[in-house]
Amino acid sequence: MTFKKHLSLVIVLAAMVLFPSLDSFAGFIDGNKLVQNMDAWEKYQRRDPNAIPVDGALYVGYVTGVYDSLESLFDNPGNVTIPQICSIVAKYLQENPEKWNLSASLLIKDALQKAFPKR
């Protein structure tokens, strides 16, 4: 397992252990919650003083955890970074607000399959 995969797993597991009341389990996070965490991540990226780093970290951890668990479904160039993956998902979420009621993991999968279609 690569360092990137270890880091993703550690982030997701830490979030699940430290913040169980935040609905850290895959089936309980919908697109609405994912968008809230995405907003926090984007604020943190802009160095907004109102950013909530924990929520931003939950976004990164959740997105990379889903990416790592479903990586075989995508055909990516191999040099994609975690910020790029998070940006791809963020763009998809912003362009598809009508889908925010769906499972967060499904939305992430759809975004990544669209960006990196299997050949």
Backbone as CSV, one residue per row, in Angstrom:
resi,resn,N_x,N_y,N_z,CA_x,CA_y,CA_z,C_x,C_y,C_z
1,MET,0.860,-1.180,0.000,0.000,0.000,0.000,0.898,1.232,0.000
2,THR,0.589,2.211,-0.831,1.409,3.404,-0.949,1.163,4.355,0.216
3,PHE,2.078,5.316,0.351,1.935,6.317,1.407,0.617,7.069,1.270
4,LYS,0.253,7.414,0.034,-0.988,8.160,-0.210,-2.187,7.371,0.296
5,LYS,-2.204,6.069,0.038,-3.320,5.242,0.490,-3.324,5.133,2.009
6,HIS,-2.138,5.025,2.606,-2.054,4.971,4.069,-2.602,6.259,4.676
7,LEU,-2.187,7.389,4.118,-2.633,8.680,4.625,-4.147,8.814,4.519
8,SER,-4.715,8.417,3.395,-6.165,8.491,3.209,-6.885,7.633,4.245
9,LEU,-6.382,6.434,4.435,-6.999,5.526,5.391,-6.903,6.078,6.802
10,VAL,-5.766,6.640,7.164,-5.591,7.214,8.497,-6.558,8.379,8.709
11,ILE,-6.717,9.231,7.700,-7.617,10.375,7.824,-9.056,9.915,8.026
12,VAL,-9.492,8.967,7.204,-10.870,8.475,7.315,-11.089,7.784,8.657
13,LEU,-10.163,6.932,9.065,-10.314,6.235,10.348,-10.286,7.208,11.523
14,ALA,-9.413,8.196,11.465,-9.360,9.190,12.529,-10.673,9.959,12.620
15,ALA,-11.228,10.318,11.483,-12.506,11.030,11.469,-13.609,10.169,12.071
16,MET,-13.601,8.880,11.744,-14.637,7.993,12.256,-14.517,7.803,13.770
17,VAL,-13.285,7.741,14.254,-13.070,7.525,15.686,-13.299,8.811,16.475
18,LEU,-12.758,9.909,15.976,-12.820,11.167,16.722,-14.148,11.901,16.595
19,PHE,-14.865,11.686,15.490,-16.074,12.444,15.235,-17.249,11.543,14.846
20,PRO,-17.587,10.560,15.674,-18.678,9.653,15.287,-20.025,10.346,15.152
21,SER,-20.230,11.440,15.842,-21.507,12.139,15.746,-21.642,12.922,14.449
22,LEU,-20.582,12.984,13.655,-20.628,13.705,12.393,-21.068,12.804,11.250
23,ASP,-21.669,11.674,11.570,-22.142,10.747,10.539,-21.026,10.350,9.592
24,SER,-19.965,9.813,10.145,-18.781,9.482,9.360,-18.890,8.196,8.568
25,PHE,-19.993,7.543,8.594,-20.124,6.276,7.905,-20.718,6.500,6.525
26,ALA,-20.221,5.748,5.554,-20.497,5.977,4.134,-21.967,6.157,3.806
27,GLY,-22.845,5.306,4.304,-24.247,5.387,3.943,-24.991,6.542,4.573
28,PHE,-24.390,7.236,5.511,-25.091,8.281,6.236,-24.724,9.691,5.805
29,ILE,-23.751,9.813,4.949,-23.366,11.140,4.469,-23.949,11.316,3.071
30,ASP,-24.762,12.344,2.931,-25.330,12.620,1.617,-24.579,13.785,0.981
31,GLY,-24.989,14.122,-0.221,-24.342,15.205,-0.938,-24.427,16.535,-0.224
32,ASN,-25.520,16.771,0.497,-25.657,18.043,1.224,-24.551,18.207,2.264
33,LYS,-24.271,17.153,3.008,-23.201,17.203,4.014,-21.841,17.289,3.329
34,LEU,-21.677,16.554,2.234,-20.422,16.603,1.495,-20.164,18.014,0.973
35,VAL,-21.205,18.693,0.504,-21.063,20.066,0.009,-20.675,21.011,1.157
36,GLN,-21.258,20.825,2.326,-20.865,21.648,3.489,-19.377,21.479,3.773
37,ASN,-18.918,20.236,3.772,-17.503,19.981,4.036,-16.628,20.486,2.895
38,MET,-17.125,20.390,1.659,-16.397,20.913,0.507,-16.222,22.424,0.645
39,ASP,-17.280,23.111,1.059,-17.191,24.562,1.259,-16.110,24.896,2.290
40,ALA,-16.052,24.119,3.353,-15.024,24.341,4.378,-13.628,24.121,3.805
41,TRP,-13.485,23.086,2.978,-12.193,22.810,2.347,-11.787,23.955,1.422
42,GLU,-12.748,24.452,0.623,-12.442,25.549,-0.288,-12.073,26.817,0.476
43,LYS,-12.757,27.091,1.579,-12.402,28.253,2.405,-10.992,28.094,2.962
44,TYR,-10.679,26.897,3.419,-9.347,26.636,3.952,-8.288,26.832,2.869
45,GLN,-8.578,26.386,1.643,-7.647,26.551,0.531,-7.386,28.028,0.238
46,ARG,-8.415,28.855,0.436,-8.283,30.308,0.202,-7.731,31.039,1.424
47,ARG,-7.453,30.292,2.473,-6.970,30.851,3.747,-7.994,31.790,4.384
48,ASP,-9.251,31.468,4.190,-10.340,32.227,4.787,-10.302,32.015,6.311
49,PRO,-10.279,33.098,7.090,-10.214,32.942,8.545,-11.464,32.286,9.137
50,ASN,-12.552,32.229,8.380,-13.776,31.594,8.863,-13.850,30.106,8.532
51,ALA,-12.806,29.582,7.922,-12.784,28.168,7.549,-12.784,27.301,8.796
52,ILE,-13.440,26.158,8.689,-13.437,25.170,9.767,-12.566,24.011,9.273
53,PRO,-11.300,23.991,9.692,-10.361,23.002,9.159,-10.810,21.549,9.329
54,VAL,-11.470,21.231,10.420,-11.909,19.849,10.639,-12.888,19.429,9.551
55,ASP,-13.837,20.294,9.212,-14.798,19.960,8.157,-14.101,19.815,6.804
56,GLY,-13.134,20.679,6.545,-12.369,20.561,5.309,-11.579,19.262,5.262
57,ALA,-11.001,18.880,6.390,-10.254,17.616,6.464,-11.186,16.426,6.273
58,LEU,-12.399,16.517,6.784,-13.363,15.437,6.578,-13.694,15.289,5.095
59,TYR,-13.799,16.398,4.397,-14.043,16.349,2.948,-12.898,15.630,2.240
60,VAL,-11.674,16.056,2.517,-10.508,15.448,1.873,-10.427,13.966,2.220
61,GLY,-10.614,13.638,3.477,-10.536,12.242,3.900,-11.606,11.377,3.277
62,TYR,-12.817,11.905,3.223,-13.922,11.131,2.657,-13.725,10.920,1.158
63,VAL,-13.380,12.003,0.455,-13.178,11.903,-0.995,-12.037,10.947,-1.319
64,THR,-10.913,11.074,-0.634,-9.783,10.199,-0.943,-10.057,8.764,-0.501
65,GLY,-10.818,8.587,0.552,-11.185,7.237,0.970,-12.048,6.539,-0.065
66,VAL,-13.035,7.266,-0.599,-13.878,6.690,-1.657,-13.034,6.443,-2.901
67,TYR,-12.182,7.397,-3.253,-11.300,7.223,-4.414,-10.461,5.955,-4.266
68,ASP,-9.806,5.812,-3.120,-8.949,4.645,-2.902,-9.735,3.340,-2.941
69,SER,-10.930,3.343,-2.400,-11.700,2.099,-2.350,-12.280,1.718,-3.715
70,LEU,-12.459,2.699,-4.600,-13.054,2.433,-5.918,-12.082,2.663,-7.072
71,GLU,-10.812,2.775,-6.767,-9.803,3.142,-7.767,-9.829,2.264,-9.016
72,SER,-10.217,1.022,-8.882,-10.234,0.115,-10.036,-11.330,0.474,-11.044
73,LEU,-12.264,1.335,-10.662,-13.341,1.737,-11.567,-12.954,2.904,-12.477
74,PHE,-11.789,3.498,-12.242,-11.370,4.687,-12.978,-10.130,4.387,-13.801
75,ASP,-9.946,5.164,-14.844,-8.755,5.087,-15.685,-8.064,6.438,-15.589
76,ASN,-7.306,6.650,-14.527,-6.676,7.957,-14.354,-5.241,7.930,-14.866
77,PRO,-4.659,9.103,-15.084,-3.319,9.166,-15.655,-2.214,8.677,-14.724
78,GLY,-2.507,8.417,-13.483,-1.513,7.877,-12.564,-0.751,8.912,-11.770
79,ASN,-0.776,10.141,-12.164,-0.056,11.173,-11.429,-1.009,12.213,-10.830
80,VAL,-2.257,11.837,-10.658,-3.249,12.748,-10.093,-2.969,12.932,-8.600
81,THR,-3.155,14.163,-8.123,-2.895,14.467,-6.719,-4.202,14.525,-5.927
82,ILE,-4.079,14.480,-4.615,-5.258,14.568,-3.748,-6.002,15.890,-3.972
83,PRO,-5.309,17.046,-4.021,-6.049,18.286,-4.307,-6.772,18.263,-5.648
84,GLN,-6.184,17.611,-6.659,-6.860,17.511,-7.954,-8.127,16.670,-7.843
85,ILE,-8.043,15.562,-7.142,-9.212,14.702,-6.950,-10.308,15.476,-6.233
86,CYS,-9.929,16.189,-5.177,-10.921,16.975,-4.421,-11.522,18.077,-5.281
87,SER,-10.726,18.683,-6.152,-11.233,19.730,-7.044,-12.172,19.163,-8.100
88,ILE,-11.873,17.989,-8.608,-12.750,17.328,-9.589,-14.109,17.060,-8.968
89,VAL,-14.108,16.541,-7.746,-15.368,16.258,-7.052,-16.102,17.564,-6.747
90,ALA,-15.382,18.584,-6.314,-16.008,19.877,-6.012,-16.687,20.460,-7.248
91,LYS,-16.016,20.392,-8.383,-16.600,20.915,-9.628,-17.876,20.156,-9.977
92,TYR,-17.837,18.843,-9.837,-19.017,18.019,-10.126,-20.170,18.391,-9.194
93,LEU,-19.874,18.563,-7.926,-20.922,18.933,-6.965,-21.520,20.293,-7.302
94,GLN,-20.678,21.243,-7.645,-21.160,22.585,-7.975,-22.025,22.582,-9.236
95,GLU,-21.718,21.691,-10.160,-22.473,21.624,-11.420,-23.735,20.770,-11.316
96,ASN,-23.919,20.040,-10.215,-25.047,19.119,-10.087,-25.758,19.237,-8.738
97,PRO,-26.234,20.425,-8.376,-26.889,20.582,-7.073,-28.161,19.742,-6.931
98,GLU,-28.770,19.378,-8.049,-29.989,18.568,-7.983,-29.711,17.152,-7.477
99,LYS,-28.445,16.773,-7.409,-28.078,15.422,-6.955,-27.592,15.383,-5.505
100,TRP,-27.594,16.515,-4.822,-27.043,16.570,-3.477,-27.776,15.687,-2.482
101,ASN,-28.982,15.262,-2.802,-29.722,14.387,-1.892,-29.226,12.940,-1.970
102,LEU,-28.381,12.635,-2.949,-27.868,11.277,-3.118,-26.707,11.010,-2.160
103,SER,-26.337,9.763,-2.063,-25.212,9.343,-1.223,-23.931,10.049,-1.663
104,ALA,-23.159,10.506,-0.683,-21.893,11.177,-0.986,-20.956,10.257,-1.751
105,SER,-20.899,8.999,-1.364,-19.986,8.081,-2.053,-20.405,7.881,-3.516
106,LEU,-21.692,7.862,-3.787,-22.173,7.742,-5.160,-21.788,8.976,-5.974
107,LEU,-21.930,10.148,-5.390,-21.578,11.386,-6.092,-20.085,11.433,-6.407
108,ILE,-19.273,11.013,-5.454,-17.825,10.988,-5.674,-17.484,10.007,-6.786
109,LYS,-18.092,8.831,-6.746,-17.861,7.819,-7.782,-18.249,8.371,-9.153
110,ASP,-19.414,9.006,-9.247,-19.866,9.567,-10.520,-18.907,10.638,-11.034
111,ALA,-18.463,11.506,-10.138,-17.532,12.584,-10.536,-16.230,12.007,-11.076
112,LEU,-15.719,11.007,-10.397,-14.437,10.433,-10.814,-14.560,9.572,-12.065
113,GLN,-15.675,8.890,-12.217,-15.887,8.127,-13.447,-16.041,9.047,-14.645
114,LYS,-16.638,10.198,-14.418,-16.778,11.180,-15.503,-15.409,11.757,-15.871
115,ALA,-14.592,12.031,-14.865,-13.264,12.606,-15.112,-12.271,11.593,-15.673
116,PHE,-12.383,10.350,-15.220,-11.450,9.297,-15.610,-12.215,8.067,-16.099
117,PRO,-12.908,8.178,-17.239,-13.728,7.049,-17.702,-12.881,5.800,-17.979
118,LYS,-13.430,4.658,-17.640,-12.757,3.374,-17.892,-12.800,3.100,-19.395
119,ARG,-11.682,2.746,-19.951,-11.601,2.496,-21.404,-11.827,1.054,-21.699
